[in-house]
Amino acid sequence: MIEVLGYFLMGTGVVFDLFGCIGLVRFPDVYNRLQASTKCVTLGTFSIMLGIFLVSGFNATGVKALLCGAFILISSPVAAHALAKGAYKSGVKLWRGSVIDSYGEDTKHESQIDK
Amino acid sequence: MSVLAIPLLLAAFLCLYRIGKGPTAADRMVAIDILGLIVVAICALVALFLDESFFMDITITFALLSFVGSLALAKYLEGRSLDD
């Protein structure tokens, strides 16, 4: 029973990873691509790690998978935040269909939306 | 059950497409970050299906290196030096 749950979690994670990468290709902008792909792929990879832990149990592979999943869950949003800030500071324009640019209004008193 | 790795390979090729095509440098960095996570997932599945626990060591190391590399690239993109 618990193995079936583990394989179900792995399948869900694989589907999330695939959809995140489709979002990485399909969206129009750096920021849209970042928010589409980072959330999906982080949750998908964590779900795969949790499924591996449930299938293999308390041995070396399972405990290392749980450790790696927890590390990914902490570190991936930090990396995505740093990448978004770096992209904004380096002058990448927002997509022309964007409606609000709160970070630009707060820091530079001008918006960076590409008209 | 090793059919689970095939969509992950497809996802890795989609990331490679974005790395090759991406209009700005930031697109390529985002795609490299995501490709690191996909490689971690593939490596973990290989560790489960071959029943070899040392692949899990490679997984942890790759996750750490990908995180540090993404932070360094983001800081470089922002225009600051690495000891700032």
N, CA and C atoms of all chains as a GROMACS GRO file, in nm:
protein
  597
    1MET      N    1   0.083  -0.121   0.000
    1MET     CA    2   0.000   0.000   0.000
    1MET      C    3   0.086   0.126   0.000
    2ILE      N    4   0.187   0.125   0.086
    2ILE     CA    5   0.269   0.246   0.096
    2ILE      C    6   0.360   0.259  -0.027
    3GLU      N    7   0.393   0.145  -0.092
    3GLU     CA    8   0.469   0.153  -0.216
    3GLU      C    9   0.385   0.215  -0.328
    4VAL      N   10   0.256   0.180  -0.330
    4VAL     CA   11   0.168   0.239  -0.432
    4VAL      C   12   0.160   0.389  -0.413
    5LEU      N   13   0.154   0.433  -0.286
    5LEU     CA   14   0.152   0.577  -0.258
    5LEU      C   15   0.282   0.642  -0.304
    6GLY      N   16   0.395   0.572  -0.283
    6GLY     CA   17   0.524   0.626  -0.327
    6GLY      C   18   0.532   0.641  -0.477
    7TYR      N   19   0.486   0.536  -0.551
    7TYR     CA   20   0.490   0.547  -0.697
    7TYR      C   21   0.394   0.654  -0.748
    8PHE      N   22   0.280   0.670  -0.678
    8PHE     CA   23   0.188   0.777  -0.717
    8PHE      C   24   0.253   0.914  -0.699
    9LEU      N   25   0.325   0.932  -0.588
    9LEU     CA   26   0.394   1.060  -0.565
    9LEU      C   27   0.501   1.083  -0.672
   10MET      N   28   0.574   0.977  -0.709
   10MET     CA   29   0.676   0.992  -0.814
   10MET      C   30   0.614   1.031  -0.947
   11GLY      N   31   0.502   0.968  -0.983
   11GLY     CA   32   0.436   1.004  -1.108
   11GLY      C   33   0.387   1.148  -1.108
   12THR      N   34   0.331   1.191  -0.994
   12THR     CA   35   0.287   1.331  -0.983
   12THR      C   36   0.404   1.426  -0.999
   13GLY      N   37   0.518   1.391  -0.938
   13GLY     CA   38   0.634   1.478  -0.947
   13GLY      C   39   0.687   1.489  -1.088
   14VAL      N   40   0.686   1.375  -1.161
   14VAL     CA   41   0.734   1.377  -1.299
   14VAL      C   42   0.645   1.465  -1.386
   15VAL      N   43   0.513   1.454  -1.363
   15VAL     CA   44   0.420   1.536  -1.442
   15VAL      C   45   0.440   1.684  -1.411
   16PHE      N   46   0.462   1.717  -1.282
   16PHE     CA   47   0.485   1.857  -1.244
   16PHE      C   48   0.613   1.909  -1.310
   17ASP      N   49   0.719   1.826  -1.311
   17ASP     CA   50   0.844   1.868  -1.374
   17ASP      C   51   0.825   1.898  -1.522
   18LEU      N   52   0.753   1.808  -1.590
   18LEU     CA   53   0.732   1.827  -1.734
   18LEU      C   54   0.653   1.954  -1.761
   19PHE      N   55   0.548   1.978  -1.680
   19PHE     CA   56   0.467   2.099  -1.705
   19PHE      C   57   0.546   2.226  -1.673
   20GLY      N   58   0.632   2.220  -1.572
   20GLY     CA   59   0.716   2.335  -1.542
   20GLY      C   60   0.808   2.368  -1.658
   21CYS      N   61   0.865   2.264  -1.722
   21CYS     CA   62   0.955   2.291  -1.834
   21CYS      C   63   0.880   2.336  -1.957
   22ILE      N   64   0.756   2.290  -1.976
   22ILE     CA   65   0.675   2.343  -2.086
   22ILE      C   66   0.648   2.492  -2.062
   23GLY      N   67   0.623   2.529  -1.935
   23GLY     CA   68   0.607   2.670  -1.902
   23GLY      C   69   0.733   2.750  -1.928
   24LEU      N   70   0.849   2.687  -1.904
   24LEU     CA   71   0.976   2.754  -1.931
   24LEU      C   72   0.991   2.786  -2.079
   25VAL      N   73   0.936   2.702  -2.165
   25VAL     CA   74   0.947   2.727  -2.309
   25VAL      C   75   0.838   2.823  -2.356
   26ARG      N   76   0.717   2.811  -2.302
   26ARG     CA   77   0.602   2.878  -2.362
   26ARG      C   78   0.579   3.023  -2.316
   27PHE      N   79   0.625   3.058  -2.194
   27PHE     CA   80   0.589   3.191  -2.143
   27PHE      C   81   0.673   3.301  -2.208
   28PRO      N   82   0.625   3.426  -2.206
   28PRO     CA   83   0.686   3.529  -2.292
   28PRO      C   84   0.801   3.608  -2.229
   29ASP      N   85   0.837   3.584  -2.104
   29ASP     CA   86   0.915   3.683  -2.032
   29ASP      C   87   1.004   3.611  -1.931
   30VAL      N   88   1.113   3.674  -1.889
   30VAL     CA   89   1.200   3.609  -1.790
   30VAL      C   90   1.124   3.584  -1.660
   31TYR      N   91   1.049   3.682  -1.616
   31TYR     CA   92   0.984   3.672  -1.484
   31TYR      C   93   0.871   3.571  -1.487
   32ASN      N   94   0.795   3.569  -1.598
   32ASN     CA   95   0.691   3.468  -1.611
   32ASN      C   96   0.750   3.328  -1.616
   33ARG      N   97   0.860   3.314  -1.693
   33ARG     CA   98   0.924   3.183  -1.702
   33ARG      C   99   0.975   3.139  -1.567
   34LEU      N  100   1.031   3.234  -1.492
   34LEU     CA  101   1.086   3.201  -1.360
   34LEU      C  102   0.976   3.153  -1.267
   35GLN      N  103   0.865   3.226  -1.264
   35GLN     CA  104   0.763   3.187  -1.167
   35GLN      C  105   0.688   3.064  -1.211
   36ALA      N  106   0.682   3.039  -1.344
   36ALA     CA  107   0.614   2.916  -1.387
   36ALA      C  108   0.699   2.795  -1.357
   37SER      N  109   0.829   2.805  -1.391
   37SER     CA  110   0.910   2.683  -1.384
   37SER      C  111   0.960   2.654  -1.244
   38THR      N  112   0.995   2.759  -1.166
   38THR     CA  113   1.056   2.731  -1.037
   38THR      C  114   0.960   2.662  -0.940
   39LYS      N  115   0.837   2.712  -0.935
   39LYS     CA  116   0.742   2.652  -0.840
   39LYS      C  117   0.710   2.509  -0.878
   40CYS      N  118   0.680   2.486  -1.008
   40CYS     CA  119   0.645   2.351  -1.051
   40CYS      C  120   0.759   2.254  -1.030
   41VAL      N  121   0.881   2.294  -1.069
   41VAL     CA  122   0.992   2.199  -1.065
   41VAL      C  123   1.037   2.173  -0.921
   42THR      N  124   1.030   2.276  -0.835
   42THR     CA  125   1.064   2.253  -0.695
   42THR      C  126   0.968   2.153  -0.631
   43LEU      N  127   0.840   2.174  -0.649
   43LEU     CA  128   0.743   2.081  -0.589
   43LEU      C  129   0.754   1.942  -0.651
   44GLY      N  130   0.778   1.937  -0.783
   44GLY     CA  131   0.788   1.808  -0.849
   44GLY      C  132   0.908   1.728  -0.801
   45THR      N  133   1.023   1.794  -0.790
   45THR     CA  134   1.142   1.722  -0.746
   45THR      C  135   1.130   1.680  -0.600
   46PHE      N  136   1.070   1.766  -0.517
   46PHE     CA  137   1.048   1.727  -0.377
   46PHE      C  138   0.952   1.608  -0.368
   47SER      N  139   0.854   1.606  -0.456
   47SER     CA  140   0.758   1.495  -0.455
   47SER      C  141   0.825   1.366  -0.498
   48ILE      N  142   0.916   1.374  -0.598
   48ILE     CA  143   0.990   1.254  -0.639
   48ILE      C  144   1.075   1.202  -0.524
   49MET      N  145   1.141   1.294  -0.452
   49MET     CA  146   1.225   1.252  -0.339
   49MET      C  147   1.141   1.186  -0.230
   50LEU      N  148   1.023   1.244  -0.204
   50LEU     CA  149   0.936   1.186  -0.100
   50LEU      C  150   0.888   1.047  -0.142
   51GLY      N  151   0.858   1.031  -0.273
   51GLY     CA  152   0.817   0.900  -0.322
   51GLY      C  153   0.928   0.798  -0.311
   52ILE      N  154   1.052   0.838  -0.339
   52ILE     CA  155   1.165   0.745  -0.325
   52ILE      C  156   1.183   0.704  -0.180
   53PHE      N  157   1.163   0.801  -0.088
   53PHE     CA  158   1.172   0.767   0.055
   53PHE      C  159   1.064   0.667   0.094
   54LEU      N  160   0.942   0.687   0.043
   54LEU     CA  161   0.833   0.595   0.080
   54LEU      C  162   0.854   0.456   0.021
   55VAL      N  163   0.912   0.448  -0.102
   55VAL     CA  164   0.932   0.317  -0.163
   55VAL      C  165   1.045   0.242  -0.096
   56SER      N  166   1.158   0.312  -0.073
   56SER     CA  167   1.275   0.237  -0.027
   56SER      C  168   1.287   0.231   0.125
   57GLY      N  169   1.216   0.314   0.199
   57GLY     CA  170   1.216   0.300   0.345
   57GLY      C  171   1.341   0.355   0.411
   58PHE      N  172   1.363   0.313   0.536
   58PHE     CA  173   1.472   0.370   0.614
   58PHE      C  174   1.603   0.298   0.584
   59ASN      N  175   1.654   0.312   0.461
   59ASN     CA  176   1.792   0.269   0.436
   59ASN      C  177   1.870   0.389   0.383
   60ALA      N  178   1.989   0.364   0.328
   60ALA     CA  179   2.074   0.476   0.288
   60ALA      C  180   2.008   0.560   0.178
   61THR      N  181   1.950   0.494   0.077
   61THR     CA  182   1.889   0.569  -0.034
   61THR      C  183   1.773   0.654   0.014
   62GLY      N  184   1.685   0.598   0.097
   62GLY     CA  185   1.565   0.671   0.139
   62GLY      C  186   1.596   0.792   0.224
   63VAL      N  187   1.688   0.776   0.320
   63VAL     CA  188   1.717   0.888   0.410
   63VAL      C  189   1.790   0.999   0.335
   64LYS      N  190   1.881   0.959   0.243
   64LYS     CA  191   1.949   1.062   0.163
   64LYS      C  192   1.850   1.134   0.071
   65ALA      N  193   1.752   1.060   0.019
   65ALA     CA  194   1.650   1.125  -0.066
   65ALA      C  195   1.570   1.226   0.013
   66LEU      N  196   1.533   1.192   0.138
   66LEU     CA  197   1.457   1.286   0.219
   66LEU      C  198   1.539   1.411   0.251
   67LEU      N  199   1.669   1.389   0.280
   67LEU     CA  200   1.760   1.501   0.310
   67LEU      C  201   1.774   1.593   0.189
   68CYS      N  202   1.791   1.532   0.071
   68CYS     CA  203   1.808   1.611  -0.052
   68CYS      C  204   1.679   1.686  -0.085
   69GLY      N  205   1.565   1.623  -0.061
   69GLY     CA  206   1.438   1.691  -0.086
   69GLY      C  207   1.419   1.811   0.004
   70ALA      N  208   1.454   1.797   0.132
   70ALA     CA  209   1.441   1.910   0.224
   70ALA      C  210   1.535   2.023   0.183
   71PHE      N  211   1.656   1.987   0.138
   71PHE     CA  212   1.750   2.091   0.094
   71PHE      C  213   1.698   2.164  -0.029
   72ILE      N  214   1.641   2.089  -0.124
   72ILE     CA  215   1.585   2.152  -0.244
   72ILE      C  216   1.471   2.245  -0.209
   73LEU      N  217   1.387   2.201  -0.115
   73LEU     CA  218   1.272   2.282  -0.076
   73LEU      C  219   1.316   2.414  -0.010
   74ILE      N  220   1.433   2.413   0.056
   74ILE     CA  221   1.483   2.538   0.116
   74ILE      C  222   1.556   2.622   0.012
   75SER      N  223   1.642   2.560  -0.068
   75SER     CA  224   1.739   2.638  -0.146
   75SER      C  225   1.682   2.690  -0.279
   76SER      N  226   1.586   2.620  -0.339
   76SER     CA  227   1.543   2.659  -0.472
   76SER      C  228   1.470   2.794  -0.476
   77PRO      N  229   1.380   2.826  -0.379
   77PRO     CA  230   1.321   2.961  -0.382
   77PRO      C  231   1.422   3.072  -0.360
   78VAL      N  232   1.528   3.043  -0.280
   78VAL     CA  233   1.630   3.146  -0.259
   78VAL      C  234   1.702   3.177  -0.390
   79ALA      N  235   1.738   3.070  -0.464
   79ALA     CA  236   1.806   3.089  -0.592
   79ALA      C  237   1.716   3.162  -0.691
   80ALA      N  238   1.585   3.130  -0.690
   80ALA     CA  239   1.494   3.195  -0.783
   80ALA      C  240   1.479   3.343  -0.750
   81HIS      N  241   1.473   3.376  -0.620
   81HIS     CA  242   1.463   3.517  -0.579
   81HIS      C  243   1.587   3.595  -0.623
   82ALA      N  244   1.706   3.533  -0.604
   82ALA     CA  245   1.829   3.601  -0.643
   82ALA      C  246   1.834   3.621  -0.794
   83LEU      N  247   1.788   3.520  -0.870
   83LEU     CA  248   1.789   3.533  -1.015
   83LEU      C  249   1.693   3.641  -1.062
   84ALA      N  250   1.575   3.651  -0.998
   84ALA     CA  251   1.480   3.754  -1.039
   84ALA      C  252   1.534   3.892  -1.009
   85LYS      N  253   1.596   3.909  -0.892
   85LYS     CA  254   1.651   4.041  -0.857
   85LYS      C  255   1.767   4.078  -0.950
   86GLY      N  256   1.852   3.978  -0.981
   86GLY     CA  257   1.963   4.004  -1.073
   86GLY      C  258   1.914   4.040  -1.212
   87ALA      N  259   1.809   3.971  -1.259
   87ALA     CA  260   1.756   4.002  -1.391
   87ALA      C  261   1.698   4.142  -1.394
   88TYR      N  262   1.629   4.182  -1.285
   88TYR     CA  263   1.570   4.316  -1.284
   88TYR      C  264   1.679   4.423  -1.279
   89LYS      N  265   1.781   4.400  -1.195
   89LYS     CA  266   1.889   4.498  -1.184
   89LYS      C  267   1.971   4.509  -1.311
   90SER      N  268   1.979   4.400  -1.389
   90SER     CA  269   2.057   4.408  -1.512
   90SER      C  270   1.978   4.469  -1.626
   91GLY      N  271   1.852   4.507  -1.600
   91GLY     CA  272   1.780   4.585  -1.699
   91GLY      C  273   1.697   4.505  -1.798
   92VAL      N  274   1.655   4.385  -1.760
   92VAL     CA  275   1.566   4.309  -1.848
   92VAL      C  276   1.426   4.368  -1.836
   93LYS      N  277   1.368   4.401  -1.953
   93LYS     CA  278   1.236   4.464  -1.951
   93LYS      C  279   1.127   4.364  -1.920
   94LEU      N  280   1.019   4.411  -1.857
   94LEU     CA  281   0.901   4.327  -1.840
   94LEU      C  282   0.829   4.315  -1.973
   95TRP      N  283   0.745   4.212  -1.981
   95TRP     CA  284   0.665   4.189  -2.102
   95TRP      C  285   0.569   4.306  -2.122
   96ARG      N  286   0.535   4.339  -2.248
   96ARG     CA  287   0.453   4.457  -2.273
   96ARG      C  288   0.309   4.440  -2.224
   97GLY      N  289   0.266   4.317  -2.196
   97GLY     CA  290   0.133   4.296  -2.143
   97GLY      C  291   0.128   4.300  -1.992
   98SER      N  292   0.239   4.327  -1.925
   98SER     CA  293   0.238   4.333  -1.779
   98SER      C  294   0.160   4.454  -1.734
   99VAL      N  295   0.091   4.442  -1.620
   99VAL     CA  296   0.005   4.550  -1.577
   99VAL      C  297   0.062   4.627  -1.460
  100ILE      N  298   0.152   4.570  -1.382
  100ILE     CA  299   0.202   4.642  -1.265
  100ILE      C  300   0.348   4.606  -1.242
  101ASP      N  301   0.426   4.702  -1.193
  101ASP     CA  302   0.568   4.683  -1.165
  101ASP      C  303   0.597   4.748  -1.029
  102SER      N  304   0.558   4.681  -0.922
  102SER     CA  305   0.568   4.742  -0.789
  102SER      C  306   0.712   4.763  -0.747
  103TYR      N  307   0.803   4.671  -0.786
  103TYR     CA  308   0.942   4.686  -0.745
  103TYR      C  309   1.004   4.810  -0.808
  104GLY      N  310   0.972   4.835  -0.935
  104GLY     CA  311   1.025   4.953  -1.001
  104GLY      C  312   0.968   5.081  -0.943
  105GLU      N  313   0.838   5.078  -0.906
  105GLU     CA  314   0.778   5.198  -0.845
  105GLU      C  315   0.841   5.227  -0.710
  106ASP      N  316   0.878   5.122  -0.636
  106ASP     CA  317   0.934   5.143  -0.503
  106ASP      C  318   1.078   5.190  -0.509
  107THR      N  319   1.156   5.143  -0.608
  107THR     CA  320   1.298   5.171  -0.604
  107THR      C  321   1.339   5.285  -0.695
  108LYS      N  322   1.284   5.292  -0.815
  108LYS     CA  323   1.337   5.390  -0.911
  108LYS      C  324   1.239   5.500  -0.947
  109HIS      N  325   1.118   5.496  -0.895
  109HIS     CA  326   1.012   5.591  -0.929
  109HIS      C  327   0.980   5.590  -1.077
  110GLU      N  328   1.010   5.477  -1.142
  110GLU     CA  329   0.967   5.461  -1.281
  110GLU      C  330   0.949   5.313  -1.307
  111SER      N  331   0.859   5.285  -1.399
  111SER     CA  332   0.829   5.145  -1.430
  111SER      C  333   0.919   5.095  -1.541
  112GLN      N  334   0.944   4.964  -1.542
  112GLN     CA  335   1.032   4.907  -1.643
  112GLN      C  336   0.954   4.823  -1.744
  113ILE      N  337   0.823   4.846  -1.752
  113ILE     CA  338   0.743   4.769  -1.846
  113ILE      C  339   0.774   4.814  -1.988
  114ASP      N  340   0.799   4.716  -2.073
  114ASP     CA  341   0.839   4.744  -2.211
  114ASP      C  342   0.718   4.787  -2.292
  115LYS      N  343   0.708   4.916  -2.320
  115LYS     CA  344   0.593   4.964  -2.396
  115LYS      C  345   0.610   4.938  -2.545
  116MET      N  346   0.908   0.017  -1.412
  116MET     CA  347   0.870   0.153  -1.370
  116MET      C  348   0.972   0.257  -1.414
  117SER      N  349   1.075   0.214  -1.487
  117SER     CA  350   1.174   0.314  -1.528
  117SER      C  351   1.121   0.402  -1.640
  118VAL      N  352   0.994   0.382  -1.681
  118VAL     CA  353   0.932   0.470  -1.779
  118VAL      C  354   0.911   0.610  -1.720
  119LEU      N  355   0.925   0.621  -1.587
  119LEU     CA  356   0.910   0.752  -1.522
  119LEU      C  357   1.019   0.849  -1.564
  120ALA      N  358   1.133   0.798  -1.612
  120ALA     CA  359   1.242   0.889  -1.645
  120ALA      C  360   1.226   0.952  -1.782
  121ILE      N  361   1.135   0.899  -1.866
  121ILE     CA  362   1.124   0.951  -2.003
  121ILE      C  363   1.068   1.093  -2.008
  122PRO      N  364   0.959   1.128  -1.932
  122PRO     CA  365   0.917   1.269  -1.931
  122PRO      C  366   1.021   1.363  -1.874
  123LEU      N  367   1.103   1.311  -1.781
  123LEU     CA  368   1.209   1.397  -1.727
  123LEU      C  369   1.315   1.426  -1.834
  124LEU      N  370   1.345   1.326  -1.918
  124LEU     CA  371   1.438   1.352  -2.029
  124LEU      C  372   1.381   1.456  -2.125
  125LEU      N  373   1.251   1.444  -2.154
  125LEU     CA  374   1.186   1.542  -2.242
  125LEU      C  375   1.194   1.682  -2.180
  126ALA      N  376   1.172   1.691  -2.048
  126ALA     CA  377   1.182   1.820  -1.979
  126ALA      C  378   1.323   1.875  -1.986
  127ALA      N  379   1.424   1.786  -1.976
  127ALA     CA  380   1.563   1.833  -1.985
  127ALA      C  381   1.592   1.888  -2.124
  128PHE      N  382   1.534   1.825  -2.229
  128PHE     CA  383   1.556   1.878  -2.363
  128PHE      C  384   1.485   2.011  -2.383
  129LEU      N  385   1.368   2.030  -2.318
  129LEU     CA  386   1.302   2.161  -2.326
  129LEU      C  387   1.389   2.268  -2.260
  130CYS      N  388   1.453   2.235  -2.148
  130CYS     CA  389   1.544   2.330  -2.083
  130CYS      C  390   1.661   2.362  -2.174
  131LEU      N  391   1.713   2.260  -2.245
  131LEU     CA  392   1.825   2.285  -2.337
  131LEU      C  393   1.784   2.377  -2.451
  132TYR      N  394   1.659   2.362  -2.498
  132TYR     CA  395   1.609   2.453  -2.602
  132TYR      C  396   1.610   2.597  -2.552
  133ARG      N  397   1.565   2.617  -2.426
  133ARG     CA  398   1.560   2.753  -2.373
  133ARG      C  399   1.702   2.806  -2.350
  134ILE      N  400   1.795   2.718  -2.311
  134ILE     CA  401   1.934   2.764  -2.295
  134ILE      C  402   1.991   2.809  -2.429
  135GLY      N  403   1.960   2.736  -2.535
  135GLY     CA  404   2.014   2.774  -2.664
  135GLY      C  405   1.950   2.897  -2.722
  136LYS      N  406   1.819   2.912  -2.704
  136LYS     CA  407   1.747   3.017  -2.774
  136LYS      C  408   1.735   3.148  -2.696
  137GLY      N  409   1.727   3.135  -2.559
  137GLY     CA  410   1.690   3.246  -2.472
  137GLY      C  411   1.739   3.383  -2.513
  138PRO      N  412   1.651   3.483  -2.523
  138PRO     CA  413   1.693   3.613  -2.576
  138PRO      C  414   1.794   3.684  -2.487
  139THR      N  415   1.778   3.674  -2.358
  139THR     CA  416   1.871   3.743  -2.269
  139THR      C  417   1.952   3.641  -2.189
  140ALA      N  418   2.053   3.692  -2.117
  140ALA     CA  419   2.135   3.603  -2.034
  140ALA      C  420   2.055   3.550  -1.916
  141ALA      N  421   1.959   3.629  -1.867
  141ALA     CA  422   1.880   3.586  -1.752
  141ALA      C  423   1.796   3.463  -1.784
  142ASP      N  424   1.744   3.456  -1.909
  142ASP     CA  425   1.669   3.337  -1.950
  142ASP      C  426   1.756   3.213  -1.942
  143ARG      N  427   1.880   3.227  -1.989
  143ARG     CA  428   1.969   3.110  -1.988
  143ARG      C  429   2.000   3.068  -1.845
  144MET      N  430   2.017   3.167  -1.756
  144MET     CA  431   2.048   3.131  -1.616
  144MET      C  432   1.931   3.061  -1.551
  145VAL      N  433   1.809   3.108  -1.575
  145VAL     CA  434   1.690   3.041  -1.521
  145VAL      C  435   1.682   2.898  -1.572
  146ALA      N  436   1.709   2.880  -1.703
  146ALA     CA  437   1.700   2.746  -1.760
  146ALA      C  438   1.808   2.654  -1.703
  147ILE      N  439   1.928   2.709  -1.676
  147ILE     CA  440   2.034   2.627  -1.618
  147ILE      C  441   1.997   2.585  -1.476
  148ASP      N  442   1.936   2.676  -1.400
  148ASP     CA  443   1.891   2.643  -1.264
  148ASP      C  444   1.788   2.530  -1.267
  149ILE      N  445   1.691   2.540  -1.359
  149ILE     CA  446   1.588   2.437  -1.368
  149ILE      C  447   1.647   2.305  -1.416
  150LEU      N  448   1.744   2.313  -1.510
  150LEU     CA  449   1.807   2.191  -1.560
  150LEU      C  450   1.880   2.118  -1.448
  151GLY      N  451   1.938   2.194  -1.354
  151GLY     CA  452   2.002   2.130  -1.238
  151GLY      C  453   1.904   2.049  -1.157
  152LEU      N  454   1.784   2.105  -1.134
  152LEU     CA  455   1.684   2.031  -1.055
  152LEU      C  456   1.636   1.907  -1.131
  153ILE      N  457   1.622   1.918  -1.265
  153ILE     CA  458   1.578   1.801  -1.343
  153ILE      C  459   1.682   1.690  -1.336
  154VAL      N  460   1.811   1.728  -1.346
  154VAL     CA  461   1.917   1.628  -1.339
  154VAL      C  462   1.918   1.561  -1.202
  155VAL      N  463   1.891   1.640  -1.096
  155VAL     CA  464   1.882   1.582  -0.962
  155VAL      C  465   1.770   1.477  -0.956
  156ALA      N  466   1.656   1.509  -1.018
  156ALA     CA  467   1.544   1.414  -1.014
  156ALA      C  468   1.576   1.287  -1.092
  157ILE      N  469   1.639   1.301  -1.211
  157ILE     CA  470   1.675   1.183  -1.290
  157ILE      C  471   1.773   1.096  -1.213
  158CYS      N  472   1.870   1.160  -1.147
  158CYS     CA  473   1.974   1.086  -1.075
  158CYS      C  474   1.912   1.011  -0.957
  159ALA      N  475   1.814   1.072  -0.891
  159ALA     CA  476   1.748   1.004  -0.779
  159ALA      C  477   1.669   0.884  -0.828
  160LEU      N  478   1.602   0.896  -0.944
  160LEU     CA  479   1.528   0.781  -0.998
  160LEU      C  480   1.624   0.669  -1.037
  161VAL      N  481   1.742   0.704  -1.093
  161VAL     CA  482   1.842   0.602  -1.126
  161VAL      C  483   1.889   0.532  -1.000
  162ALA      N  484   1.907   0.608  -0.892
  162ALA     CA  485   1.950   0.548  -0.766
  162ALA      C  486   1.846   0.450  -0.714
  163LEU      N  487   1.719   0.481  -0.733
  163LEU     CA  488   1.615   0.388  -0.686
  163LEU      C  489   1.610   0.263  -0.774
  164PHE      N  490   1.615   0.280  -0.907
  164PHE     CA  491   1.590   0.166  -0.994
  164PHE      C  492   1.712   0.074  -1.005
  165LEU      N  493   1.833   0.128  -0.993
  165LEU     CA  494   1.951   0.041  -0.995
  165LEU      C  495   1.987  -0.010  -0.855
  166ASP      N  496   1.920   0.043  -0.753
  166ASP     CA  497   1.944   0.004  -0.614
  166ASP      C  498   2.090   0.027  -0.574
  167GLU      N  499   2.142   0.142  -0.614
  167GLU     CA  500   2.279   0.179  -0.579
  167GLU      C  501   2.272   0.309  -0.501
  168SER      N  502   2.315   0.308  -0.375
  168SER     CA  503   2.292   0.428  -0.294
  168SER      C  504   2.394   0.538  -0.322
  169PHE      N  505   2.503   0.509  -0.398
  169PHE     CA  506   2.599   0.618  -0.418
  169PHE      C  507   2.549   0.720  -0.519
  170PHE      N  508   2.449   0.684  -0.600
  170PHE     CA  509   2.390   0.785  -0.687
  170PHE      C  510   2.323   0.896  -0.605
  171MET      N  511   2.276   0.860  -0.484
  171MET     CA  512   2.214   0.961  -0.399
  171MET      C  513   2.316   1.062  -0.349
  172ASP      N  514   2.443   1.018  -0.329
  172ASP     CA  515   2.549   1.113  -0.294
  172ASP      C  516   2.571   1.213  -0.408
  173ILE      N  517   2.569   1.161  -0.533
  173ILE     CA  518   2.583   1.250  -0.649
  173ILE      C  519   2.468   1.349  -0.651
  174THR      N  520   2.347   1.303  -0.616
  174THR     CA  521   2.230   1.391  -0.614
  174THR      C  522   2.247   1.507  -0.518
  175ILE      N  523   2.289   1.475  -0.395
  175ILE     CA  524   2.305   1.581  -0.293
  175ILE      C  525   2.412   1.680  -0.337
  176THR      N  526   2.524   1.628  -0.390
  176THR     CA  527   2.633   1.716  -0.433
  176THR      C  528   2.590   1.806  -0.548
  177PHE      N  529   2.514   1.748  -0.641
  177PHE     CA  530   2.470   1.829  -0.756
  177PHE      C  531   2.374   1.938  -0.714
  178ALA      N  532   2.286   1.907  -0.615
  178ALA     CA  533   2.193   2.009  -0.566
  178ALA      C  534   2.268   2.123  -0.500
  179LEU      N  535   2.369   2.090  -0.417
  179LEU     CA  536   2.448   2.194  -0.351
  179LEU      C  537   2.521   2.280  -0.455
  180LEU      N  538   2.586   2.216  -0.553
  180LEU     CA  539   2.664   2.292  -0.651
  180LEU      C  540   2.575   2.379  -0.738
  181SER      N  541   2.455   2.327  -0.772
  181SER     CA  542   2.363   2.404  -0.854
  181SER      C  543   2.315   2.529  -0.780
  182PHE      N  544   2.288   2.513  -0.649
  182PHE     CA  545   2.244   2.628  -0.568
  182PHE      C  546   2.351   2.735  -0.562
  183VAL      N  547   2.476   2.694  -0.530
  183VAL     CA  548   2.583   2.792  -0.518
  183VAL      C  549   2.612   2.859  -0.653
  184GLY      N  550   2.607   2.779  -0.760
  184GLY     CA  551   2.631   2.836  -0.892
  184GLY      C  552   2.525   2.935  -0.933
  185SER      N  553   2.398   2.906  -0.899
  185SER     CA  554   2.290   3.000  -0.933
  185SER      C  555   2.307   3.130  -0.856
  186LEU      N  556   2.346   3.121  -0.727
  186LEU     CA  557   2.365   3.245  -0.651
  186LEU      C  558   2.480   3.327  -0.708
  187ALA      N  559   2.590   3.260  -0.746
  187ALA     CA  560   2.704   3.333  -0.799
  187ALA      C  561   2.669   3.400  -0.932
  188LEU      N  562   2.597   3.326  -1.019
  188LEU     CA  563   2.559   3.385  -1.148
  188LEU      C  564   2.462   3.501  -1.130
  189ALA      N  565   2.370   3.490  -1.032
  189ALA     CA  566   2.276   3.600  -1.009
  189ALA      C  567   2.348   3.724  -0.960
  190LYS      N  568   2.449   3.704  -0.874
  190LYS     CA  569   2.523   3.819  -0.824
  190LYS      C  570   2.606   3.884  -0.935
  191TYR      N  571   2.662   3.800  -1.022
  191TYR     CA  572   2.737   3.854  -1.136
  191TYR      C  573   2.644   3.931  -1.229
  192LEU      N  574   2.523   3.878  -1.249
  192LEU     CA  575   2.426   3.944  -1.338
  192LEU      C  576   2.383   4.078  -1.282
  193GLU      N  577   2.380   4.087  -1.148
  193GLU     CA  578   2.336   4.211  -1.083
  193GLU      C  579   2.444   4.318  -1.092
  194GLY      N  580   2.567   4.279  -1.124
  194GLY     CA  581   2.672   4.376  -1.140
  194GLY      C  582   2.755   4.401  -1.016
  195ARG      N  583   2.742   4.314  -0.916
  195ARG     CA  584   2.823   4.329  -0.796
  195ARG      C  585   2.936   4.227  -0.798
  196SER      N  586   3.042   4.256  -0.722
  196SER     CA  587   3.151   4.160  -0.716
  196SER      C  588   3.116   4.050  -0.616
  197LEU      N  589   3.189   3.939  -0.621
  197LEU     CA  590   3.148   3.820  -0.547
  197LEU      C  591   3.173   3.831  -0.398
  198ASP      N  592   3.257   3.926  -0.352
  198ASP     CA  593   3.279   3.938  -0.207
  198ASP      C  594   3.204   4.058  -0.151
  199ASP      N  595   3.104   4.105  -0.222
  199ASP     CA  596   3.030   4.224  -0.178
  199ASP      C  597   2.923   4.183  -0.078
   0.00000   0.00000   0.00000
